[in-house]
């Protein structure tokens, strides 16, 4: 039961974070970012946010640093939008592998 809830919370957080990063954050260090997934622990204390970032390694690192700096703002906004009792801590990770696999799966389904 808790696993099902954490999955639903993760999907909702993914949608909200995508909107917040695109529309609300004005930091010039944040490049072209796609939120590929959010894994939330069963106790909803930690959320690992997986990102796909376009650019060089230096630009990717700058984007992660900027998002880490803005994590307090993002966490408070998610708390307002989703209305959780305890909003999970956010941990940002670059995720090229997961995003690439998803594209391969989508392409495979389109061929059918």
N, C-alpha and C positions, 0 to 999 in steps of 0.2 A: 504494500500500500504506500509506504513512504517513498519507495523507488518510483512509483507512478507519479506521485505528486512532485518529486524533485524534477522529473522529466518535463512535466507541464510548466513548472516554474522556470526551468531552463529555457524552454521555447519562448515563453513570454518575455523573459529577460533578453533573449537574443533580438526579438523584434524591437523592444524599447531601446536597447543599447545602440542598435543600428540607427534608429532615428535620432537619438541624442548625439551620437558622434557626428552624424552628417549635418544636423541642423543647429545644435546648441553650442558645440565647442568651436572656439575661434582661434585656437592655438595654431600658429603657422607651421609648427613642427609636425603636425598631423597630416599625413599624406592621404593617398587614396586607400581607404581601409574598408574591408568587407568582414563582417562578423560571420564566421563560418559555423560556430557552435558555442554552446555554453553548457558545461557540465557542472551540476550543482550536487554537493554532497547530500546524503540522506537527511542529515540534521539541519540542512539549509544554512550552514555557517560559512561555507566557502563556495565561490563560483569561479571556475576556471573559464575564462573567455578566450576562445581561439580565434585568431585574426589572420586574414590574408592581407598583406601590405605590398603594394607595388612600389618598386624603387630599389636603390642599392642597399647593401647591408647597413651602411651608416644611416640612411633615411629610415630604415626599419627600426633600428635601435632608437633613433630620435622619436619616432612615433610611439614606441612602447614607453619611453621615459615620459613623454607628454601625457599619455593615457594614465600612467601610474600617478602622475602629479594631479590629474583631474579625477582620480578614482573616488575621492570624497564627494565631489559634486555629483558624479554619475551615480554613486550609491544612494545619495539622498534623493535624487530625482527618481530613481527606480523605486525607492521606498514610498514615494508619493504616488507614483503611477500604478504600482502593483498592490500596494497596501498590505505589506507583510509585517508581521509583528517584529521580526528581526531580519533586517536586510543583510544578505550575505556579503562577506568581504570579497572584493574583486581582485583576481589575479589574471594578468594579460599574458598570452603566449602566442608566438608566431606559429601558424599551422598551415604549412604548404602541403604536407602529406595528405591531410584529411580533405582539404579543398580539392586537390587533384583527384583523389579517389572518387569524390562525389561527381565531378565532371565526367570521369570515365563511366560511371554507372549511368548517368543521364544519357550519355551518348549511346551506350549499349541498349538502353530502352528505346531510344529513338529509332534505332535500326530495325526493330521488330516490326 
